Amino acid sequence: MPDEPIDVIADAKRPHVDSWRRAKARLRAEFGEDIFSSWFGALEVESVADHVARLTAPTKFIKSWIESHYVQRIADALNAELGDVTRVAIAVRSSSCAPARDTSQRAEIQGADTAVAASPPPSQADPRRADEPLAGSPLDKRLTFASFLAGRSNQLAYSAARRIADALQGQAPVYSPLYIHAAVGLGKTHLLQAIAQAASQEGKRVIYLTAERFMHGFVVALKAQTAPAFKDSLRSIDVLIFDDAQFLQGKSIQHEFCHALNSLVDAGRQVVVAADRPPIELEALEERVRSRLAGGLVVEMSALDEPLRLRILEARVAAARQNHPGFDVSPAVLAYVARTISSNGRDLDGAVNRLVAHSSLTGATLSVEAAEIAIRDLVRAHEPKRVKIEDIQKLVATHYSVSRSDILSARRTATVVKPRQIAMFLSKSLTLRSLPEIGRRFGGRDHTTVLHAVRKIDGLLKTDRALSEELELLKRMLQESD
């Protein structure tokens, strides 16, 4: 799939198109492919002038949704590239087929937001109504404890989730909140949905919400003036399962989530939250929300180890045989795939699908060589370690014999200014944080200070070979350290 609409790529003479393309790459990395494609993919940049970025959207619905949920993230992404954007204005592109596309988009979103609340009473309104303020996100009936494969990398999270499910039979919550964090495709959503379905079977009032669905419901309730009912409904449930907390944004939305979290925990209800990083790294969330989440049991699900990947592949192949009786994979091929694909469970699913397709289309026995051809697009180079700004500050401080507090302070001596600028430059180079975010992490500085530091060090690198070698060493140390 191309990163940009063809008309944007072709129109290379339009100003700021390259900066917008890089900003969209940041948004894709931050939100993931699904959200990016739904909301940002069709945006186009018209101009950036007088600190205002003017963008266009294909429909009124997309324009409205982005303005309600993502406009500040877009501004941050553009600031990271340009450094001078204070406001983002969005208009609807004129198009003869705009109304039809808007209707289609509404239908698509309504379908994605179909409610699957556990054990709804007969009098409850139709959960498929788009204006239902507190409607759960869909549950996948296949994602149960019985279908979850536990191993060394996820055993603690699995045990904690099972303990919660067992306690639902009448005991008080054992961990509330339980906070699970993991990278994409490692099984945290599977565990959350398994808890939700176990709670449903026990007759508990449970709701499974993604951050996107929660924000949508809150905005709908505000517009319909049903916010009190929304809040009451949220506080009256027995079990709240909340996924993708890293996407939660907006002061009023965070405020309501924090109140609901406190009310449920204080009332002895069960809360389970998942995200792609620990609470302390959810920088978009207010400190009190992060503190409350960190106050429960925090569990990480790490990368799948090779024995667990092999078990997952065996289970996927067995499931594939039900639809393709002639499909067979030798132990040698399974071992090769388990050894080669080390990223996440979704890529393992993709590998099995490719093996099925290769086997059915060619009719040949799957050898290791054939499997290598079938899955080569899934074989990725080892991804570099995700570098944290705090790690950069600590390493640079140690390297230049100053303290981290010096780097964060207002001191302007040469022995501190240069390391500070180098740390800011590395933060811009090695992380996806915006200039304003980096400034805040360096003692609350303005984004223009960070931009000046980045340009200063960038200029020095062109003539100072020793500095260039120093920075390359620091980059390697940051990216390769455990």
Secondary structure, DSSP 8 states (H G I E B T S, - for coil): --SS-HHHHH-TTSTTHHHHHHHHHHHHHHH-HHHIIIIITT-EEEEEETTEEEEEESSHHHHHHHHHHTHHHHHHHHHHHHS---EEEEEE---TTHHHHHHHHHHHHHHHT----SS--TTS--TT-TT-TT------TT-SSTT----TTTHHHHHHHHHHHHHTTTS--SSSSEEEEE-TTSSHHHHHHHHHHHHHHTT--EEEEEHHHHHHHHHHHHHTT-HHHHHHHHHT-SEEEEE-GGG---HHHHHHHHHHHHHHHHTT-EEEEEESS-GGG-TTS-HHHHHHHHTSEEEEE----HHHHHHHHHHHHHHHHHH-TT----HHHHHHHHHH--S-HHHHHHHHHHHHHHHHHH-----HHHHHHHTGGG----------HHHHHHHHHHHTT--HHHHHS----HHHHHHHHHHHHHHHHHS---HHHHHHHTTS--HHHHHHHHHHHHHHHTT-HHHHHHHHHHHHHHHH--
